[in-house]
Amino acid sequence: MICAAMCACGDVSQVKIIDTDSKIYTQEELSDAIHTAIDYFRQNYDHCKLLNIRYAGDGNMREEFGLVVVFDFSTDNSDAVYKLGSFSPGETYSDMSFGMVRNGSGKWEVKNVGWYGT
């Protein structure tokens, strides 16, 4: 993997994917969206470890997103965590979210990152 050789990258090696049923999306669509979110985390969350991730559920749809993925992660003790913005070293953060949309070719992509419920 190129990222492993060039940067710290987000650690997704032990992420727990929490299964959530949907009447809107197939399991394949949910899996594709969640794995896209995991790849996004790996590429953009240096010095962080993804703990778990799940589809927020059919009742949590937002007009501007196809679906919402919720995740928890921890930061390492490095001061480099400050480069991510409002996170602190050695902390665990819960209920972050990725707003997911399909691009022109039908693939999922992350459109928005924020706190779940905001």
C-alpha positions as CSV (number, residue, x, y, z in Angstrom):
1,M,0.0,0.0,0.0
2,I,1.4,3.4,-1.0
3,C,0.0,5.2,2.0
4,A,1.8,2.9,4.5
5,A,5.1,3.8,2.9
6,M,4.5,7.5,2.7
7,C,2.5,8.5,5.8
8,A,1.2,7.4,9.1
9,C,-2.3,6.7,7.8
10,G,-5.4,5.9,9.8
11,D,-5.3,2.4,11.4
12,V,-8.2,0.3,10.3
13,S,-6.7,-3.0,11.0
14,Q,-9.1,-4.0,13.8
15,V,-12.2,-2.1,12.9
16,K,-15.5,-3.8,13.9
17,I,-18.2,-3.4,11.3
18,I,-21.5,-3.4,13.0
19,D,-24.3,-5.0,10.9
20,T,-27.4,-2.9,10.4
21,D,-30.4,-3.9,8.4
22,S,-32.0,-1.7,5.8
23,K,-35.2,-1.8,3.7
24,I,-33.7,0.9,1.4
25,Y,-30.2,-0.5,0.7
26,T,-29.0,-4.0,-0.1
27,Q,-26.3,-5.5,2.1
28,E,-23.9,-5.1,-0.9
29,E,-24.7,-1.4,-1.2
30,L,-24.2,-0.9,2.6
31,S,-20.9,-2.9,2.5
32,D,-19.7,-0.8,-0.4
33,A,-20.5,2.4,1.4
34,I,-18.9,1.3,4.6
35,H,-15.7,0.1,2.9
36,T,-15.5,3.4,1.1
37,A,-15.8,5.2,4.4
38,I,-13.1,2.9,5.9
39,D,-10.8,3.7,3.0
40,Y,-11.5,7.4,3.5
41,F,-10.6,7.1,7.2
42,R,-7.4,5.3,6.3
43,Q,-6.4,8.0,3.9
44,N,-7.4,11.1,6.0
45,Y,-7.1,10.2,9.7
46,D,-3.3,9.9,10.4
47,H,-2.5,9.0,14.0
48,C,-6.0,7.6,14.6
49,K,-7.5,4.2,15.0
50,L,-11.0,3.3,13.6
51,L,-12.7,1.3,16.4
52,N,-16.1,0.6,14.9
53,I,-18.4,1.7,12.0
54,R,-22.0,1.2,11.0
55,Y,-24.8,2.4,8.8
56,A,-26.9,4.9,10.8
57,G,-30.1,3.2,9.7
58,D,-33.0,4.0,7.4
59,G,-34.6,6.4,9.9
60,N,-31.5,8.6,9.8
61,M,-31.5,9.6,6.2
62,R,-30.6,13.2,5.3
63,E,-31.8,14.8,2.2
64,E,-28.3,15.8,1.0
65,F,-26.8,12.4,1.5
66,G,-27.6,8.9,0.2
67,L,-26.8,7.5,3.6
68,V,-25.0,8.2,6.8
69,V,-22.2,6.1,8.3
70,V,-21.4,6.5,12.0
71,F,-18.0,5.6,13.5
72,D,-16.0,5.7,16.7
73,F,-12.2,6.2,16.7
74,S,-9.3,7.0,19.0
75,T,-6.2,9.2,18.6
76,D,-2.7,8.2,19.4
77,N,-0.6,10.2,21.9
78,S,1.2,12.2,19.1
79,D,1.0,16.0,18.8
80,A,0.5,15.3,15.1
81,V,-3.2,14.7,15.9
82,Y,-3.7,18.5,16.2
83,K,-3.3,18.7,12.4
84,L,-6.7,17.0,12.1
85,G,-8.4,20.0,13.7
86,S,-10.4,19.8,16.9
87,F,-9.0,16.5,18.2
88,S,-6.6,15.9,21.1
89,P,-4.0,13.2,21.6
90,G,-4.9,10.1,23.5
91,E,-8.7,10.6,23.3
92,T,-11.6,8.5,22.0
93,Y,-14.3,10.1,19.9
94,S,-17.8,8.6,19.4
95,D,-20.6,9.2,17.0
96,M,-18.7,10.9,14.2
97,S,-20.4,10.5,10.8
98,F,-19.7,10.4,7.1
99,G,-22.4,11.6,4.8
100,M,-22.2,9.4,1.7
101,V,-23.4,10.0,-1.8
102,R,-23.0,8.2,-5.1
103,N,-20.8,9.9,-7.7
104,G,-21.5,10.0,-11.4
105,S,-20.3,6.4,-11.9
106,G,-22.5,5.1,-9.0
107,K,-19.7,4.6,-6.6
108,W,-20.0,5.8,-3.0
109,E,-18.0,8.7,-1.8
110,V,-17.7,10.8,1.4
111,K,-19.4,14.1,1.0
112,N,-19.5,15.4,4.6
113,V,-17.8,14.6,7.9
114,G,-19.3,15.7,11.2
115,W,-20.8,14.7,14.5
116,Y,-23.7,12.4,14.2
117,G,-27.0,14.2,14.7
118,T,-25.6,17.6,13.5
